[in-house]
């Protein structure tokens, strides 16, 4: 278990802590708002950190190729689903984004059955970055009026669109997986 993999597992361990703090907001706001943002930001930063360390020190493993994107999915999906539970984001957009994650996970499972590992793609990284920006913005306990509503909607559309586009990108780049299923 190398350092990048430990960092990835740390990110997964932060998810229930983030959810507990975020969902406790009505009881402890506004302080819990900022604590939830900080926890989510730290968890998000570990994504770049573990990848940087793995690439810089040649510590790339199949475990990391599989768990790093899975940890991202768990973190982002947990936040998005919590937003639906609190009425912060519309369910339709979150369903699209979470469905993309299940689709890609299914593709990764097909690849594993063929002893292949699908690493994260550039489109997937853009999707994750867009979603993280949306999540951090949505959690800000600052009311920005109409400008904030327009920006939130724009980020929501960008995150949803990047989810769909990255799913299409994965499907096209890995079409041979579908052709082998029968």
Secondary structure as UniProt FT lines:
FT   HELIX           3..23
FT   HELIX           25..28
FT   TURN            29..30
FT   HELIX           31..56
FT   TURN            57..58
FT   HELIX           62..85
FT   TURN            86..87
FT   HELIX           91..113
FT   TURN            114..115
FT   HELIX           122..139
FT   HELIX           145..173
FT   HELIX           175..180
//
